[in-house]
């Protein structure tokens, strides 16, 4: 088997960075964290996938490359040109870090991209463990306050870790409401879950777990409530720092007005949509679930999760709460204690064992 290259080249157009040294520092730190070499170059050599930063909106000449991760520091329309595997946009200079991670996971832990619709964003990445199935399935729904610049690469590390622990993982991408509307997003997430019924691999759909992070927590728990009686229905749903009360999220102006921007109206002007979409308004969900909160997260999100758990506990659902140290992204970081506590609890409920999470 040919060795996989640990060298990553980042081709950057002149004048893209206000201070090149800052970008080089970020790149060096990110490469080192993944045990990689490489850096910013004028021209790429070889046939490995490269990262290209051409400047916002500028077309890429694809002839020198076999595969590209495109980075635009500002927000722009997605580049769907042939040969561009993914387009990271609107994340500022930190987009370089996400691009390096994307190349790393694609090279060393590749999955299979499966389309569940005709639009390019209607896709999921399937990873299946080595060995004999059938495997329980972890469905991952990313967050990002329902904004298009955040994509399913946010969940790559979690997907790889859960696959190594024996779960088939279904990392879902979906159309975001700032570009496609709230109902389109809701329909996509529902379609992605249903598509598991025809997904390849030896999957045990009776042991499907929905994980949703941040805004994805809202999507996952709403989806759990909507899935009763459907061919694919989760055995467990997990909110990871989820936005579980949209009315409070709107009132507190979370994410600089992310809730009303996504739905298209303040709560008072779209009460029916808020109630249909907000997990706390959908109680009881009819599905066992976990509410996971990091103690150093936004205190509004911590409060929302605690209030949700209190309301859910008073009803008929089987619900548990997990809290632990860390910030907003600790709950999806395989290196964190709270993440390991969560996986341990999921293992106990889905597979009747805690061994896989005790490492």
Backbone torsions as a table, in degrees:
resi	resn	phi	psi	omega
1	UNK	NA	133.0	-179.2
2	UNK	-69.0	136.1	177.2
3	UNK	-64.5	142.3	178.1
4	UNK	-85.6	132.6	-178.0
5	UNK	-67.1	137.2	175.3
6	UNK	-102.4	17.1	-176.7
7	UNK	-107.0	128.4	-179.8
8	UNK	-121.9	129.4	178.1
9	UNK	-107.8	138.0	-179.6
10	UNK	-120.7	109.3	-177.6
11	UNK	-92.1	120.5	-173.7
12	UNK	-122.8	132.2	176.8
13	UNK	-71.8	150.2	179.1
14	UNK	-59.9	140.8	174.3
15	UNK	81.0	2.8	-179.1
16	UNK	-69.0	-40.3	-176.1
17	UNK	-96.7	138.8	175.3
18	UNK	-69.3	-31.8	177.5
19	UNK	-143.3	106.2	-174.9
20	UNK	-60.3	-36.9	-177.0
21	UNK	-61.1	-37.6	178.8
22	UNK	-63.7	-44.1	177.8
23	UNK	-63.0	-41.6	179.7
24	UNK	-63.5	-39.3	177.2
25	UNK	-61.6	-46.5	-179.9
26	UNK	-61.7	-44.1	180.0
27	UNK	-62.8	-46.2	-179.1
28	UNK	-60.1	-44.1	-179.9
29	UNK	-64.4	-41.4	-178.4
30	UNK	-69.5	-43.0	177.2
31	UNK	-60.6	-45.0	-178.6
32	UNK	-63.1	-37.9	-179.1
33	UNK	-63.2	-27.9	179.7
34	UNK	-99.4	4.4	-178.3
35	UNK	69.3	34.0	-176.5
36	UNK	-111.4	164.3	173.3
37	UNK	-119.9	174.1	177.3
38	UNK	122.2	-156.4	179.8
39	UNK	154.1	-164.5	-177.4
40	UNK	-80.9	129.7	-178.5
41	UNK	-133.3	163.9	175.7
42	UNK	-82.3	-36.9	-177.6
43	UNK	-141.0	135.1	-179.8
44	UNK	-84.4	149.8	174.4
45	UNK	-124.7	157.4	178.8
46	UNK	84.1	-173.7	-173.7
47	UNK	-116.1	6.8	179.2
48	UNK	-71.1	158.1	175.1
49	UNK	-60.5	137.4	-178.5
50	UNK	-119.7	160.8	172.3
51	UNK	-101.4	131.4	-179.3
52	UNK	-123.3	129.7	177.2
53	UNK	-118.9	89.4	-170.7
54	UNK	-87.0	-11.0	-170.1
55	UNK	103.1	140.9	-171.9
56	UNK	-54.9	123.2	174.1
57	UNK	79.9	-1.2	-177.3
58	UNK	-86.5	129.4	179.5
59	UNK	-64.0	153.4	177.6
60	UNK	-104.3	132.2	169.5
61	UNK	-77.0	107.7	-173.7
62	UNK	-82.6	-6.9	-172.7
63	UNK	-59.1	-32.0	-180.0
64	UNK	-80.7	-6.2	-168.7
65	UNK	-123.1	151.8	173.1
66	UNK	-95.3	-29.9	179.6
67	UNK	-156.6	140.6	-174.4
68	UNK	-133.5	139.1	161.2
69	UNK	-101.5	114.9	-179.3
70	UNK	-89.7	139.3	176.0
71	UNK	-124.7	124.9	168.2
72	UNK	-118.5	125.6	-174.9
73	UNK	-68.7	-33.0	178.2
74	UNK	-97.6	171.0	178.6
75	UNK	-74.5	139.5	179.6
76	UNK	-160.7	173.2	176.8
77	UNK	-70.9	149.9	-178.4
78	UNK	-68.1	141.8	177.5
79	UNK	-94.1	110.5	-178.6
80	UNK	-101.5	20.4	-177.2
81	UNK	-60.2	146.1	176.5
82	UNK	-56.4	137.8	179.0
83	UNK	94.3	-14.8	175.6
84	UNK	-90.9	108.7	-176.1
85	UNK	-70.0	-42.6	178.4
86	UNK	-152.0	153.9	-177.7
87	UNK	-124.5	110.7	177.9
88	UNK	-95.2	119.7	-171.1
89	UNK	-138.6	147.4	172.4
90	UNK	73.9	17.6	-179.2
91	UNK	-108.4	11.5	179.7
92	UNK	65.5	-157.2	-178.4
93	UNK	-62.0	-28.0	179.0
94	UNK	-63.9	-14.8	175.1
95	UNK	-58.0	-27.6	176.3
96	UNK	-63.0	-41.2	179.4
97	UNK	-64.4	-44.0	178.8
98	UNK	-65.0	-35.7	179.4
99	UNK	-66.2	-43.1	178.1
100	UNK	-62.1	-44.2	178.0
101	UNK	-61.7	-39.5	179.8
102	UNK	-61.7	-45.0	177.9
103	UNK	-63.1	-42.6	-179.4
104	UNK	-58.4	-52.0	-177.8
105	UNK	-66.9	-35.3	179.9
106	UNK	-67.0	-36.0	-179.7
107	UNK	-76.9	-45.0	-168.5
108	UNK	-100.3	-18.7	-179.6
109	UNK	-140.1	57.0	-173.4
110	UNK	-69.4	149.0	173.0
111	UNK	-117.1	-173.9	177.6
112	UNK	-109.2	123.9	176.7
113	UNK	-81.7	125.7	-178.8
114	UNK	-121.0	126.4	177.1
115	UNK	-85.6	136.9	174.8
116	UNK	-115.0	10.4	177.6
117	UNK	-167.1	-176.5	-174.7
118	UNK	-86.7	-22.2	-178.0
119	UNK	-78.6	144.3	-178.4
120	UNK	-56.8	-28.6	-179.7
121	UNK	-84.0	-5.5	176.3
122	UNK	-88.3	78.1	-176.5
123	UNK	-149.3	160.0	174.9
124	UNK	-139.8	152.0	176.6
125	UNK	-104.9	120.4	-177.9
126	UNK	-101.1	127.5	170.5
127	UNK	-122.2	132.9	-178.0
128	UNK	-119.5	133.1	-178.3
129	UNK	-62.7	158.7	171.7
130	UNK	-73.9	141.3	177.4
131	UNK	114.0	-168.1	-175.2
132	UNK	-93.8	137.0	175.7
133	UNK	-91.6	-162.5	3.1
134	UNK	-75.7	148.3	-175.6
135	UNK	-105.1	140.3	169.3
136	UNK	-63.0	157.3	-172.3
137	UNK	-119.3	129.0	173.2
138	UNK	-106.1	116.4	176.2
139	UNK	-95.1	123.5	-175.8
140	UNK	-110.4	126.6	179.6
141	UNK	-119.4	113.4	-174.0
142	UNK	-76.4	164.5	177.5
143	UNK	-105.5	-147.5	-176.0
144	UNK	115.4	24.1	179.9
145	UNK	52.7	38.4	173.9
146	UNK	60.6	26.5	-177.7
147	UNK	-106.6	143.5	-169.3
148	UNK	-66.8	-21.8	-177.8
149	UNK	-71.7	-12.8	178.9
150	UNK	-104.5	127.9	-174.2
151	UNK	-126.7	-175.6	-171.5
152	UNK	-72.3	-4.5	172.9
153	UNK	-62.8	-21.1	176.7
154	UNK	-56.9	-26.2	-174.7
155	UNK	-103.6	8.7	-176.5
156	UNK	-58.5	-48.1	-176.6
157	UNK	-61.8	-41.7	178.6
158	UNK	-65.6	-41.4	178.8
159	UNK	-61.0	-45.2	180.0
160	UNK	-63.6	-43.8	-179.0
161	UNK	-63.1	-46.3	-178.8
162	UNK	-66.0	-34.9	176.6
163	UNK	-64.1	-41.6	178.0
164	UNK	-65.8	-23.5	178.2
165	UNK	-87.5	-0.1	174.1
166	UNK	105.9	7.6	174.8
167	UNK	-97.5	135.7	162.2
168	UNK	-71.2	137.2	-177.7
169	UNK	-117.5	139.9	-176.7
170	UNK	-125.9	91.8	-174.2
171	UNK	-90.1	112.1	-165.3
172	UNK	-94.7	129.9	165.2
173	UNK	-103.2	153.0	-176.6
174	UNK	-154.9	159.0	177.8
175	UNK	-74.5	134.2	-177.1
176	UNK	-93.3	151.7	-172.0
177	UNK	-70.3	-21.9	178.7
178	UNK	-67.8	-17.9	177.3
179	UNK	-116.3	-18.5	-172.8
180	UNK	-135.6	-10.1	178.5
181	UNK	100.2	152.4	-175.8
182	UNK	-63.4	-46.6	-176.5
183	UNK	-66.8	-33.0	176.7
184	UNK	-62.7	-44.0	178.5
185	UNK	-61.6	-46.9	-179.7
186	UNK	-60.3	-42.2	178.1
187	UNK	-64.8	-37.4	179.4
188	UNK	-63.9	-45.8	-178.0
189	UNK	-63.2	-39.6	176.7
190	UNK	-64.0	-42.9	179.3
191	UNK	-65.2	-35.8	179.7
192	UNK	-64.6	-40.2	177.6
193	UNK	-66.4	-44.5	-179.8
194	UNK	-62.3	-31.8	-177.9
195	UNK	-66.6	-16.4	174.9
196	UNK	-58.9	-25.1	-177.4
197	UNK	-63.4	-23.5	179.1
198	UNK	-119.7	12.1	-179.2
199	UNK	-71.4	147.1	178.7
200	UNK	-71.6	159.8	177.7
201	UNK	105.7	160.8	-179.8
202	UNK	-88.3	85.1	-173.1
203	UNK	-106.3	137.6	175.5
204	UNK	-99.4	93.3	-174.8
205	UNK	-71.8	-13.8	174.9
206	UNK	-72.4	-12.2	177.5
207	UNK	-119.3	52.7	178.4
208	UNK	-92.0	131.6	177.9
209	UNK	-116.3	129.1	173.9
210	UNK	-94.4	121.5	172.8
211	UNK	-112.2	128.7	175.2
212	UNK	-131.4	130.1	-178.5
213	UNK	-104.7	130.3	174.2
214	UNK	59.9	-120.6	175.6
215	UNK	-59.7	-29.4	175.1
216	UNK	-65.6	-23.8	174.3
217	UNK	-64.7	-41.7	174.4
218	UNK	-59.8	-46.6	-178.2
219	UNK	-63.7	-41.6	-176.7
220	UNK	-67.9	-44.2	-178.1
221	UNK	-73.4	-35.3	172.7
222	UNK	-63.0	-43.0	178.8
223	UNK	-61.1	-39.8	177.0
224	UNK	-58.9	-44.9	179.5
225	UNK	-64.9	-34.6	-178.2
226	UNK	-79.3	-12.6	-168.1
227	UNK	-91.1	-4.2	-177.4
228	UNK	-56.6	128.9	177.1
229	UNK	81.3	-0.4	-180.0
230	UNK	-90.2	161.7	-176.1
231	UNK	-56.5	-36.9	175.9
232	UNK	-114.2	112.9	179.9
233	UNK	-130.7	131.8	-174.8
234	UNK	-69.0	145.7	171.8
235	UNK	-81.8	-20.7	-177.3
236	UNK	-156.7	143.4	174.0
237	UNK	-124.6	141.2	-174.9
238	UNK	-128.5	120.2	172.2
239	UNK	-92.9	121.5	178.3
240	UNK	-107.7	95.5	-176.7
241	UNK	56.7	43.8	-172.8
242	UNK	-76.9	155.2	172.5
243	UNK	-90.0	88.4	-166.4
244	UNK	-97.0	-4.0	176.6
245	UNK	-136.6	100.4	-175.0
246	UNK	-71.2	-29.9	177.5
247	UNK	-63.1	-48.7	178.3
248	UNK	-65.7	-40.0	177.8
249	UNK	-59.1	-37.5	177.4
250	UNK	-71.6	-44.1	179.9
251	UNK	-61.6	-38.5	-178.4
252	UNK	-83.8	-3.6	178.7
253	UNK	59.7	41.5	-179.7
254	UNK	-59.9	142.5	178.8
255	UNK	57.8	37.9	-179.5
256	UNK	54.1	49.8	177.0
257	UNK	80.4	28.2	-174.3
258	UNK	-63.6	-35.8	-175.8
259	UNK	-66.2	-53.7	-178.8
260	UNK	-68.1	-31.6	176.3
261	UNK	-63.6	-39.3	-178.5
262	UNK	-73.3	-43.5	-177.0
263	UNK	-79.1	-30.2	179.4
264	UNK	99.7	6.4	-179.8
265	UNK	-166.1	156.4	171.0
266	UNK	-69.9	164.3	-175.0
267	UNK	-56.5	-42.7	-177.1
268	UNK	-62.8	-26.3	-178.3
269	UNK	-95.5	-2.9	-178.8
270	UNK	-148.4	48.6	-172.2
271	UNK	-60.0	-38.2	-178.5
272	UNK	-63.5	-43.0	179.0
273	UNK	-66.1	-42.3	178.7
274	UNK	-60.0	-45.6	-177.4
275	UNK	-68.4	-36.5	178.1
276	UNK	-70.2	-26.7	-172.3
277	UNK	-99.1	-22.9	-172.2
278	UNK	-86.0	119.9	-177.5
279	UNK	-54.3	-37.2	-177.7
280	UNK	-66.2	-27.4	177.5
281	UNK	-80.3	-14.0	-177.5
282	UNK	-96.3	-0.7	-179.8
283	UNK	-64.5	143.4	-7.2
284	UNK	-74.9	143.8	-178.7
285	UNK	-72.1	-28.5	-175.5
286	UNK	83.6	10.5	-179.9
287	UNK	-136.2	134.2	174.1
288	UNK	-58.6	142.9	179.6
289	UNK	-152.3	162.1	178.7
290	UNK	-117.5	143.9	177.3
291	UNK	-118.0	110.1	-173.1
292	UNK	-109.7	129.8	-176.2
293	UNK	-137.5	135.8	173.9
294	UNK	-92.4	134.2	-171.9
295	UNK	-70.6	-21.2	179.0
296	UNK	-102.2	16.1	176.3
297	UNK	-74.3	176.3	170.2
298	UNK	-49.6	123.1	-177.4
299	UNK	-60.2	-25.4	176.1
300	UNK	-65.6	-42.0	177.8
301	UNK	-67.1	-38.5	177.7
302	UNK	-62.8	-44.7	179.3
303	UNK	-63.0	-43.2	179.8
304	UNK	-60.8	-43.7	179.9
305	UNK	-64.7	-40.5	179.4
306	UNK	-66.5	-42.3	178.4
307	UNK	-65.4	-38.9	177.3
308	UNK	-62.6	-46.7	-179.1
309	UNK	-60.0	-41.1	178.5
310	UNK	-61.7	-43.2	179.7
311	UNK	-67.0	-42.5	-179.6
312	UNK	-66.4	-37.7	-179.2
313	UNK	-65.4	-25.7	-179.6
314	UNK	-79.8	-8.2	-179.0
315	UNK	-105.4	-157.9	-172.8
316	UNK	-92.3	-8.6	-178.9
317	UNK	-70.8	149.2	167.4
318	UNK	-83.8	113.2	-174.2
319	UNK	-139.0	142.2	177.9
320	UNK	-133.2	156.9	-179.7
321	UNK	-119.3	138.7	174.5
322	UNK	-127.3	126.8	175.4
323	UNK	-127.3	151.7	179.5
324	UNK	-170.0	174.0	-177.3
325	UNK	-69.0	156.7	175.5
326	UNK	123.1	170.4	179.7
327	UNK	-97.0	-162.2	-171.2
328	UNK	-61.2	-33.6	-176.2
329	UNK	-95.8	-2.4	177.1
330	UNK	-61.1	-32.1	-175.6
331	UNK	-70.2	-13.5	175.3
332	UNK	-117.8	14.6	-178.6
333	UNK	-100.6	111.0	-177.9
334	UNK	-58.7	-16.2	179.2
335	UNK	-85.8	-6.9	-173.8
336	UNK	-91.6	154.1	178.0
337	UNK	-65.6	-41.6	-176.5
338	UNK	-66.8	-34.6	175.6
339	UNK	-63.5	-46.9	-178.7
340	UNK	-64.7	-36.9	175.8
341	UNK	-62.1	-39.2	179.4
342	UNK	-65.4	-47.3	-179.2
343	UNK	-64.8	-36.0	176.7
344	UNK	-60.5	-43.4	179.4
345	UNK	-68.2	-40.7	177.5
346	UNK	-62.9	-43.9	177.1
347	UNK	-56.3	-45.9	-178.1
348	UNK	-61.0	-38.3	-177.5
349	UNK	-80.2	-36.5	-173.3
350	UNK	-93.2	-38.0	-175.6
351	UNK	-118.0	-1.5	178.0
352	UNK	68.3	24.3	-179.6
353	UNK	-143.8	153.2	174.0
354	UNK	-114.1	4.5	-173.1
355	UNK	-62.8	-40.4	-172.8
356	UNK	-69.1	-20.3	-177.3
357	UNK	-104.1	7.6	-175.2
358	UNK	-95.2	1.8	-176.4
359	UNK	-73.5	NA	NA
